[in-house]
Amino acid sequence: MAWDFETEPEFEEQLAWMRSFVKEEIFPIETLRLSYDDVVTVIKPMQDEVRKRGLWAAHLPAELGGMGFGQVRLGLMHEILGQSPYGPLVFGNNAPDSGNAELLAVGMEMTGREDIRERWLQPLLDGTMRSGFSMTEPNTAGSDPRLLKSSAVRDGDEWIINGRKWYTTNGSVADILVVMAVTNPDVHPYQGSSMFVVPVTTPGVTIVRDVGAMDDPQVVYGRFGNHAEILYEDVRVPADHLIGPEGSGFLLAQARLGPGRIHHCMRWLGQSQRAFDMMCERALSRYTHGSLLSEKQTIQNWIADSRAEMHAARLMTLHAAWKMDKVGASAARVEIAMIKYYGATVMHNVIDRALQTYGSLGYSSDMPLEAMYRAARAARIYDGPDEVHRQTVARHSLKEYSPSEIPTQYIPSRTTAAEAKFADVLEFLEADSV
Ligand SMILES: Cc1cc2nc3c(=O)[nH]c(=O)nc-3n(C[C@H](O)[C@H](O)[C@H](O)COP(=O)(O)OP(=O)(O)OC[C@H]3O[C@@H](n4cnc5c(N)ncnc54)[C@H](O)[C@@H]3O)c2cc1C
């Protein structure tokens, strides 16, 4: 039986290199106030170094242009990269480009269409093209994509797309948008939705605005990482801009979201660990009410609880990654759903405790904790709100049980059954005791 908590020595070496690279080279960029274009210039030599090491855009299987690492190794890698918002960018696997590359690759596999690689997949992997993922609509519940209203209607060799989307992350700086729309309203939504590549310059595409949000409340239009509201009005795209077969939108979304959630959870652990490091450092440095914070039991509890929760989240996430590598995303869906809400909550709580330990300094932008906290809050909403994933886990768990009018563990009825089962022995014991 294989049951192993070790990483292969060669990969461990790569992880060790990543740890020091992220700390020494990437952390310092965070403090500079740079435009997106400036960031691209600053990180270029770092990206070259990552390419030389064979770690660039590692998220796809080797035959589809990635490194073929599998989810466990990718997970370990994302834990390190996720410590900094710039980590994934330097390593060519930042969302939503990485997820979009994944679904383009799956669509390519489904249809055998090699042209997808050259047109969109390779440029996304090379980092020469930027993308957005346009699924959520302001007027329907994003938590239930079966309610999607955006439509695409076939007209000769073209599809005509209509709809209003919002929260398309990077929509205002993207070259292409991956749009989910209903192509057949007469069948179940799971078979009636499809995904399309829409170049942003296509007539009928209007980037209405970037939505002000916790991560950019005084919204600066066109900031990398912002979330765009986009209107699609009679947008015509050639038939070959359909990704995968018609009606495969949900299948593609699942293929994209499964690995994406593992990567997110491991990045969240990177964020949690960073907050934890800050919390411990402060606890050992701040003196109040007759002792250091590290000597107060509340702070000790926060440290102990955070450590245990991070450890649990890490094991759960690596297990989900392992299961996904072994049996695929569909069979691992309960494990993936569990880590989504558990990991998001652990990150939120650890950052919250760290921020509290720093008091006013933690709340200030002199420390990275306030920005980390704002980013952490979003994790409980995107990729499906936590409540939906809890529902999935509860539903699957309940399938393993059936109702029983008398509880199966009801002691009086168990006693009757046990007395019948052991009647002979009980009779003997009784006779013996007389
Ligand atoms: C930072 C950020 C980035 C995002 N990036 C993108 C992107 O790039 N592309 C994109 O298409 N979308 C993106 N989204 C949108 C995201 O996917 C949706 O916000 C999410 O799916 C929830 O949809 P909704 O906001 O419409 O909430 P609703 O569906 O209106 O749900 C609201 C609330 O209702 C509750 N709820 C919902 N269902 C249940 C249930 N079954 N049981 C109990 N309670 C329930 C939950 O508390 C939920 O938060 C992003 C969102 C954020 C915050």
The ligand as a Gaussian input file, in Angstrom:
#p B3LYP/6-31G(d) Opt

LIG

0 1
 C      -13.465000      38.744000      -6.959000
 C      -14.431000      38.051000      -7.861000
 C      -14.001000      37.640000      -9.128000
 C      -14.899000      37.029000     -10.003000
 N      -14.475000      36.686000     -11.267000
 C      -15.377000      36.193000     -12.160000
 C      -14.967000      35.929000     -13.519000
 O      -13.816000      36.122000     -13.916000
 N      -15.917000      35.481000     -14.381000
 C      -17.213000      35.254000     -14.009000
 O      -18.004000      34.838000     -14.857000
 N      -17.611000      35.490000     -12.721000
 C      -16.740000      35.952000     -11.807000
 N      -17.143000      36.235000     -10.503000
 C      -18.535000      36.042000     -10.140000
 C      -18.758000      34.829000      -9.255000
 O      -18.540000      33.654000      -9.948000
 C      -20.190000      34.955000      -8.706000
 O      -20.228000      36.081000      -7.880000
 C      -20.621000      33.729000      -7.933000
 O      -20.811000      32.631000      -8.784000
 C      -21.934000      33.977000      -7.160000
 O      -22.916000      34.491000      -7.997000
 P      -23.710000      35.821000      -7.573000
 O      -22.712000      36.876000      -7.211000
 O      -24.664000      36.141000      -8.659000
 O      -24.461000      35.475000      -6.242000
 P      -25.933000      34.827000      -6.079000
 O      -26.082000      33.667000      -6.980000
 O      -26.927000      35.935000      -6.194000
 O      -25.867000      34.314000      -4.593000
 C      -25.864000      35.251000      -3.494000
 C      -25.707000      34.494000      -2.190000
 O      -26.784000      33.617000      -2.018000
 C      -26.400000      32.523000      -1.214000
 N      -26.733000      31.263000      -1.903000
 C      -26.695000      30.999000      -3.223000
 N      -27.042000      29.719000      -3.465000
 C      -27.316000      29.151000      -2.260000
 C      -27.726000      27.873000      -1.820000
 N      -27.924000      26.885000      -2.710000
 N      -27.891000      27.657000      -0.495000
 C      -27.695000      28.648000       0.395000
 N      -27.314000      29.884000       0.044000
 C      -27.124000      30.131000      -1.252000
 C      -24.889000      32.636000      -1.002000
 O      -24.625000      33.178000       0.272000
 C      -24.483000      33.622000      -2.079000
 O      -23.312000      34.344000      -1.761000
 C      -16.254000      36.815000      -9.593000
 C      -16.667000      37.202000      -8.314000
 C      -15.775000      37.807000      -7.451000
 C      -16.267000      38.243000      -6.097000

